[in-house]
Amino acid sequence: MQIARLPLPFVKMSGAGNDFILIDHRKPVVAREALPEFARLVCRRRFSVGADGLILIENSDQADFKWLFFNGDGSEAEMCGNGARCAARFAYMHGIAPARMRFVTLAGIIEASVADVNVSIRMTAPQKVRLDGTLRLDSETIELHSMDTGVPHVVIFVDDLKLVDVGALGSRIRHHPDFMPAGTNVNFVQRLADGTLKMRTYERGVEGETLACGTGATATALVAALVGRASSPVEIITSGGDRLVILFDLATDKTVHNVFLKGPAHVIYKGELKAEALIENS
C-alpha cells in the first residue's frame, strides 16, 4: 500500500550537523496515521534519504505555520532546536513566512528570525530543572544535572570528551528507570580554557550520537550558567565542529528568561522522493 502521493518534493537541510528532511505539507500528501512509519522509512540512512528527523510544514490559524516533527525512529517529538531553525529558513525561502515569524510546535509557539543562513529562535522557558543530582549505574554513581528545554535533557560535565563512550553510556542513561517512560537526551560537556563549552549528545529517538542538538546545547548553556560555569552569551562547539550561541537573562533568583538559540541552517540539496525510497528490505 502506498502511504504517500509520490513523487514528493523535499529539501535536505543541516542545522549545525543535525540533518533533516523538510516537506511542504500545507496540502497533505501523507495520511496523519501513516506519518510515523513514513518518517522512519525516509530517515533510514543508505536505504533512503537518511536524516536525524523529518519536518512537515502545515497551515496554522495561530501563527505563520505549524510543524510536525518526527525523530528518525518515527517517534514524534515536542521540540528540536536545530530542526526549528531549519524549519524557519525553509518557510522563509518558500514564502510561507516572513523573516521574523512564529510557528506552532508541541512545546508551544516558537519565535524565529532568519538572516541569510543564520537563524535565531526564542526557546521556551526551561522546566523541571534539577541541579547537582546523582544517578546510580550498577556500582557507579554519576553526577548530573537535568532540565526540559522543550524535550528532556541530562547534562554531565567531564574532563575529556574524547574518553567518553557516548553511545554506550548515553544509552544506559537514556533508558534508566529514573527517566522513564519518556526517556531523556544525554549531553556530555567539557569546558575549554577560554570558557567555550564543547559537547557531545546522545539523542533519544535517533538512539545514538548526533553531530549537534539545539535543545541540548540550550540545556547545557543554562545548566552551566546556573552552576557558575558560564554566563550569557554561551558559545558551544558541537560534535560536527559548528558553533551555536545561546543568549539568556539569568535573574538573581536563578530563574531564566529570554532564551535564544543562534546558529547556521544550511540547505544541502533538493530532491523528489520516489516509491523506492519507501521500500523496506526484508
N, C-alpha and C positions, 0 to 999 in steps of 0.2 A: 504494500500500500504506500503510495506517495504521500509524505507528510508535509510537503511544501510545493508551491507552484514554482516550477523551475523552467528555464534558468533564472537565478535570483541574483541581482547585483549586490555587491558588498564592498566594503573598504576595510583593509587591514591597517591597523594603527598600533603605535607603540607609545606608551607613556612611561618614559624613563626605564624601559626594559620590560615592563608589563605589556604583553601584546593582546590585542582584542580584534574580534570580527564585529564590524558595525553594519547594521542594516536599517534602512529607512522603512519602518513598518507602520507608517501612518495609514496605509491601505493594507491591512493584514494579509499576509500570504502564507502564514503558518498558523494552524489552529492552536489556541491557547493551551489545550491539553497536550499537544504534541511538542511544545517548546522545550521542555527539559530533555527529551530524547534527541530533538533536533540539535540542541546546544552541545550535547555530549558527542554526537556524531561529527559535527563540523569542527569541533575543537580538538579532535584527535590529531596528533602530530604524525606526519609521514603518510597517514592514510586519508587525510582530508586537509582542510586549510591549516588547521593547527593554531591554537591560541590558549591563553590563560582564561579567557572568558568571551562570552557573546553578549553584545549590547544591541537592543532593539529600540528604536526611537518611535514613540507613538504620540498621538494627539492628546492634549490635556486642556480642560476648561479651568484649571487652577494656575497654570504657568505657561511658559512658551512651549513646553513639551513634557512628556514623561518618558522614563526609560524602564525597560525590563532588563535586568542583569542576571546572567547565569554564569556560574563557575564552569570550569572545563569538565567537571564530572556531571554536569546537568542540574546541580542544585541551584536554587535561586538565592541570591544574597541581597541584604538590605542596602549595602553601600560598597563602593570601591573608589578610593581617591583618584588613582591614576586612570581608571576607567571613566570616571566622571569628567576628568579633564579632556580625555579623548572624545567623549560624547559631546562636550561643549564645542570643541573645534569642529567636529563633524557637522553639528547642527548649524554653526555659523557658516561653514563652507557651502552648505546646501540650501542656504536661505531660509532655514527653519526657525532661526532665532537671531536676534541682533548680537553685537559683540558683547554687550552686557545682558545677561539672561538669567532666567530662573527655570529650574526643571524639577520634576517630582520624582523622588526615589522612595523606597520603602523606609528609609531612615528619615524622611522629611524632605522639605523643599531646599534645594541646593542653589546658591547663587554662584555665577561664574562670570569671568571676564577673559576675553580672548584678545591677544596681541600677537599676530603672526603665529609662530609655532609655540609661543609661551602662553600658558593658560593658568589662571589663578581661580581657585574655588574657595568659597567660605564653607568650612566644615561645620557639622553640627556640634553642639557643646558636648564635651566628654561626659560619659555616665559611668556609674559603677566603678569609681576609682578606688583602687586598693594598693597602697604603698607598703613596701617593706614586708611582703608576705613570704611564706616558705611553702615548699611543695616536697612531699616525700616521694621519692622514686626508688623503690627497693630499699637498699641500705644507704642511699644518698639523699641528702637534703639540699634543695636548690633555693637560693634566694631570688625572689622575683617581684615584679610589680605588674598590675593589670588595670586595664580600663577599656571601655567601649567607646570607639570613635566612629560609630556607625555600624561596626562589627566588633566582636570581642578580640582583644589582643593581650598577650603577655609580653613583657619586656624584661630581658635578662642582660645585665652588664657583665662583660667578660674582658679578660686581659688581652686575648689574642684571638681574633675571629677565625684565623686560619686553622686553629686547633679544634674548632667546634664541628662535630658531626651533625650538621643541621638537619639532614634527613632523618637520622635515627632518633636523636634527642627531641627534635621538633615533633615528630610523630607521637612519641610517648607522652609528651606534654599535651599535645592537641587532643589526644584521646583519653587523658587522665579523668577518672571519675569526678574530680573536683570541678571540671569544666563541662561535664555532660549535662543535658543531652546535646546542647548546641555545639560543643567543642570550642576551640579557640585557635587563633593565629598566634605564632610564636616568633618574636623578634630577638635576635642576639645582637648586642651593641657594644662597640669598642669606642672609647673616647680618645681621639688623637691629641697629640701635644698642643696643636693650635686651637683646640676646643671643638673642632668639627667632629661629628659623630659618623661612624661607619657602621652599617647594619647589614645583616642577612636575615631573611624571613622564610619561615615555613608557613605556607598558606593553606588554610582549610579550604576544601573544595577543589583545589589544584592537587592537594596531597603530595606536596613536595616543595623544594626551594624554588622561589621565583626571583627574577632579577631585580624586582622592585616591588614595593607595596606602599601606596599612598596613605591609606588609613594606618598602616603600621608605622610609617615614618612620622605621622602626626602623633600617634600614641607614644612613640619613642621620644620625640621632642618634648612633649608635655610632661612625661614622666621625668625626663632629665631635668627640666626646669623645676618641677615640684620637689625633687630631692636635692636641688642645689648644684647640679652638674652642668647646667646650661642656662642661657637667657635668650629671649627673643631678639632678633630672628635666629633660628637654629638651622644650620646647614647640615644636610645629611647626604652622605655618599652611599649610593645603592650598590648592590652586588654587580649590576651592569656597568657601573662607573659613572652614571649620570648623577647630578646633584639636585636634590629637592630642598626647597626652603619653606620653613614653617614659621609663620608670624602669629603672635597672640598677645593678649593682655593678661597678666597674672596679678590678681588682686592681693591685697595684704591678708585676706582670709583664705588664701590658697585656691580660690575659685578661678577658673579660666574662662576668658571671653574673647570674642572676635578672632577666631582661629581661621587662618588662611593657609592653604597649601598651594605652592607655586612650582612650576616646572614645565619641561617640554612635552608636547604631544605631537608626534610625528606621523605623517601619512607614509605608509610603506608601499602599498600598491592598491589598485582597484581591480576587481575581477567579477566573474559570474560563477555562482555555484551551479554545477551540473548534477545530474542524478547520481553519477558515480561517486560524488563526494559523500553520499549518504549510505554507501554500501558497507555493510558490516561483514567483515571477514569471519568465516566460521572456523 
